Amino acid sequence: MIDIKEKHNCCGCSACVQICPKQCISMSADNEGFLYPQVNSSICIDCGLCEKVCPVINQNEPKEPLAVYAAKNTNEEIRLKSSSGGVFTLLAEQVIAEGGVVFGARFNKSWEVIHDYTETVEGLEAFRGSKYVQSVIGDNFIKVKQLLADGRKVLFSGTPCQIAGLKKFLRKDYENLLTVEVVCHGVPSPMVWRDYLDYKRAERAAGKNTVSSSLNESPVITGISFRDKTNGWKKFGFKICYAASKAAENSVSKSANIANREITPFNEDLFMKGFLKNIYLRPSCYYCAARQGKSGADISIADYWGIQSIHPEIDDDKGVSAILINTESGLEYFNNIKSKVECLQSNYNVIIRYNSCIVRSVDVPKLKDEFWDIYPTRNITTIQLACNKTEPTLIIRALNFIKRSIKKVVKL
């Protein structure tokens, strides 16, 4: 029976839930908003399958790639819509052209991140671009297994721990499966993400950061991009698009259209600031069991940070991917798309020098526990407190805030 005593020992892949023959395991959110398995012991038969498929309990050995490349899609439109070089789309298009199915992470109607699949090239648009929130896997491992058994080709993309979870769940290799991992900094709390979106809607309703808003209108989000390239790939921005206000609908001017979107530099956006300081990542992300090639993915895709110094001839500030080929199957698929890629063979040690998340987890921030202690009372504004290292600790600042509030009430 799976029993999570320390939360950093669960990556939330849900392999244990999907393998259970009695369906006695469910995923439940904790006070930080992360999902963990809960076992109904009254119907558990102690078969042990949940433990056998856990990628944290059963870690693979570290493995270096067979080859590495700096690469970018020659289709400029696709590349600009992608987080880095747009290579994932090419791999996915190849699988679909062969009658296959592609799994990836997308937003649902509530702008939560879930895993899903598509059988069409048009459906790939939803999977394009980074989503800095842990996706809900649901029963997608079961769907992958059934499609593979039916002889369909499948591309499954996800974070390293999700790839590792799928591999353990399947319990054998399939020639018709291609796994593509997106190198991961760590996954932020889905609860903080939901609270942040509520905060942004309230901010807009109050008339901030927009030239045309109304308190009588409920702001409706129509698009989100964590890695907008309007100001370049290296200085990407966080973009939220809103449905047009009545005032904007009556205008055809360019300024009215711009008013319906907000692009904030990544180092100024509140959610991104907290994410990049690792404050509200899943506990397992600080002790990742799937880095260093341990996930078993055929191909790893990362941002090629430092490209301007290593391969300046390929850098145009529109995005370049670092492609790590980990298996012969991965090499075969990459060779199949090479005619649509501008690429250079590169050096693994150079890549990890600029993108250390490939091989090591981020450190636990000193203010992490204090952040979660205060979050229930201060909500999303706690991020700003945690990001300002020069000011007093979170607890002191929170106490000062409470004191000021009490004084105001007394004066009234």
N, C-alpha and C positions, 0 to 999 in steps of 0.2 A: 504494500500500500504506500502510495506516495505521501510523504509527510514533510512539509516544508517548515523546518524549525528556524532556519535563518533565511530571511527574504532574499538575500543576495544569491541564494542557491536555486532560484527559480527565475528563468528568463521569460516566462509567460508564453511559450511557443504553443501550448495546448496539445502537444503530442499525446500526453497522458490522457487527456479528456477523450480524444478521438480513438485511441486504441482500446479503451475499456470495453470489454464484451458485455458488461452489465449496465453500462451507461450510468455509473454511480458517481462520476466525477463531473463537477461543473466549475466554471470560472467565476470568481466573485471579486469585486473591487475592494481594496483596502482603503484606509483613510487618506492615502496619497493618490488614489485613483488608479492604481495598477491592479491588473487581474491576476489572481492566484487560484490554483486548484483547490477545491473543497470536496472531500470524499464523504459520501453517505456510507458509513461503515456497516450499517445494518444490512445492506445488500451486497457489499464487497465480498468476493470469493477468494481474495488473496492469491490471485493468479500471478501477480508480480509483473505483468506486462507494462504497467505504468512506469515502473522503475527502470525496466529494460530499455524503454524508448526515450528516457530523459537525457537530453544532450549535455546537461550539467553533471549528472552522475557518471555518464559514459562518454567522457571526452576523448576525442581523437588526438593523435600526436601532431605537433606542429609540422608544417610542410611549406617549403618554399616553392614558388611558381616555376613552371617549365620555361616560360618566356614572359617578358613584359614589354608593353608598348605605350607610347604616347599617341593618342588617336583622336580624330574628330570626324564626324559625319560630313560628307561633302554637300549635303542638303542644308543650306544655311537656315532655312525656315524651321526645320526640325531642330537644329542645334540651338537656335535662339530660344526655343520653347523647352529645352532640356536643361538640366542642372549644370552639366559640364559639356561633354563632347557629343552627346546624342547617339552613342553607340548602342545603347540598349534597344532603341527603336529598330535599328537594322537587324539585330539578332532576332527580335520578336517578329519582324516582318518575314524573315527567312523561315521561321517555324510555321507561321500562318500560311505562307506560300506552299508549304509541304503538307497542308491539311491539318496542322496542329493547333494547339490551344495555349494561350499565354496567361499566366497568373501574375498579378501584381497588386500594389496598394493604390487605392483611390479614395476620394472623399465621397461620403454619402450625402444625402440631402441636408443633414444637420452639420455638415463640415467636420464630422468625425472621420477617422481613417480606418478603413476596412480592407481586407483582402478580397479579391474577386477575380474573375477570369473573362477573357474575350476570345472570340474566334474570328474577329474581323480586324483589319488594319485600322479602321475608323475608331474601334474601341480602345486602341492603344493610347489615344490622347489622354484618357483619364489616368493612366499609369505614369505618364511622363512627368518629370519634375520631382524634386525631393518633398517628402512630407515628414516634418520633424515632430512626429508623434508616433507612439507605438500603435501599429495597426492591429485590429482584431482579426485573428485567423479564422475563427468560426470552424466550419467543417471542411475547409478547403483541402486539407491533407487527404481526407477520405475521397474527395472528388478527384484529386490528382491520381490516387491509386486506381480508381475505377477507370479513368481515361487511359492510363498506362496499360491496364489489363485488357482494355478494348483495342489496344494496338495504336492508339493515337500518339502523336508526338506532343510532348508537353515542355514548355519553358516555364519554370517557376522562379520568380525573382522575389527577393526579400532581404532582410538583414541577415548577417551571418548566423545568429542564433535561430532564426526561422528556417534557414537552409539546413542547419544541423538538426533541428527538430524534425523536419520533413524526412531527412535521410534516415534518422533513427526509426521514425514511424514506419517507413516502407520496409525496412529490415532486409533489403537486398537491392542490388544495383539493377537499373533498367537502361537498356541501350537507347530507348526512345525518350529519355528524360534529359533535359539540359537545365542545370541550375546556375543562376546568375545572382551573386550576392552584391549588394550595394554596401560598400565599406561604411561602417557606422560609427559616428562619434558617441552615440548613446541615444536612448529614446526618452523624451520628456513625458511627464505625466499627462494622460488624456484629460484628467480633471482640471489641471492648470490651463490646458489648452481651451477647454470649454469656458472656463471662467474668463480667460483672456478675450475670447470672442464676445462674450456678454459685455465686458468692459469696453471693447471697441464700438459695439453697437450703442451703448449708453453714451459714450463720448461723442459719437456722431449725432445722436439725437439731441444732444445738448448744444450742437452747433459748432463743435470744435473740428479743426482740420478739414473744413469744407466751406465752400462759398454759397452753397444752396442746400439748406436743410430746414426741417421744420419739426417742432416738438409734436406736431400732430401726425407725423409720419413715423412708422416703425422701420428703421433701416434694415434692408434686406441685402445680405451678402450674395453676390453672384459669381465671385471668383476669388481664388487665393493662390498666390505664388510665394513660396518661401525664398526663391532664388531668381527674382526678376533681374534681367540683364539690361534694363534701360540705360543704366549708367556704367555698363561694363560687367564682365564676369567677375573680376577681382573685387569690385566694389558693388556687389549685388545688393538688391534691396528686398524688403518684405512688402508685398503688394496685396491690398484688399480692394476688390471692385464691388460697388454697390449698385443696386437698381436705381435708375434715374429718378430724381425727385420730380414733382410736378413742374417745378420751375425749369428744370433741365430738359424735361420732355418737350416743353414749348420753345426750346431754343435749339438751333442747329450749329451753334458756334463751337469751335474747338475747345474754348475755355470751359464750356458747359460739360463737354464729354470728359475732360480732364478732372473736373470737380467730382466726378463719380468714382474716382479711384484714389487711393492713397499709396504712395511708395515711400517707405522709410528706409534709410540706410541701415544695413543689418546690425551695425554696432550702436544704433540709436533706438531701434525697436525694442520695447519692453520685454516681450516674450523671447526674442532672439538673444537679448543680453543675458537673461537668466539661463537660457539653454547653453550658450557658449561658455558660461561660467560653471556649467555642470551642476547647478544647484538642485534641480528637480528631475534628475535622471532616475530611471529604474535602478534599484539597488544592485541588481546583477550586472549592470553596465560598468560598474566600478571594478568588477572582477570577471570580465567577460570570458566565457568558456569556449568561444568560437572564433577568436582572432587567430592570427598567425597561420592561416590556412587550415585550421582545425574544423571548419564547418563542413568541408568536403565539397564545396562549390566547384563547378567546372570552370567558371570565369568569375573574377572579382572586378568590379568597376569602382573607381574612385576619382575624385578630382585630382588632376595633376598640378597641385600647387608647386610653385617654384619653376614652372615651365619657362618663364621669361629668362631665367638664368641657365637652365639646363638645355633646353631646345628652343631658343628664341625664334628660330626660323619657322616654327609651326604655331607660334603664339600671336593671336590677333585680338585677344581680350574678349572673345566670344565664347570661350569654353573649350578645354581640352581634357580628355579622360585619360586616366592611367588604367590600362587594361592588364590584368594579371591572368595569364593562362595557366590553369592549375592541372588540367587533365588533357589526355589525347583527344577526348570528345570535344572539350572546349576549344582546342587548337583547330580541329576540323571545322567547327562552326565559324570561328573567327576567320579562317582562310576563305570560307564561302562568301563572306561579306567584304573582303579586303578591297575589291574593286570599287566599293562605295565609301571607302575610308581613306583619309589622308593620315598616314601613320609613320612613326619611326620606332625602331627597336630601341629600348631604353635599358636602364640599370635598376635592379630591384633595390639595392641599398640607397641609391639616390632618391628613389620614390618615397621610401619609408622615412628618409631624413626629413622630408617636407610634409609627409602625411603619416605621422606616427600611429594614428588610430588603426592602421592596418595590422600592427603587431602588438600594441599595448593599450590597456584601458586608461581612461582618464583618472586622475586622482580624486579621492573623496574631498569635496570642499569643506573647509573648517566650519562654515556657517550652515551646513546642510541641516543638522538637527535643529538648530535655532530657527531656521526658516520654517520647518514643518511645525514647530511648536507654536509659532505666531500666525501661521497661514490661516487657521480657522477664524481668527478675529480680524485680520487685516486683508485677507484675500489677495487679490492680484497686486496690490500696492506693496506687498511684502517683497516682491522682486526688486523693486527700486532700492529698498533698504539693504537687501543682501548684496546688491551690485556695487554699492558705494562703500568701498573698503576704508575710506579715510574718516568716516563718521563712526560714532559709537556702535557697539554691537547691537544686533537686532533687538534683543530683550530690553536693553537700556532705552533704545529709541522707542520701543513699543510702550514701555512704562511712562516715558515722558509724554507720549501722545495721549495716553489715558489721563495723566495728571492735567494736561492742558484742557482736555475735554471736560473733566470734572469741574475745573475752575470756571469754564464758560457756563456750565449748567448752574453753578452756585450764583454767578453774577446775574443770570436771568431770574 
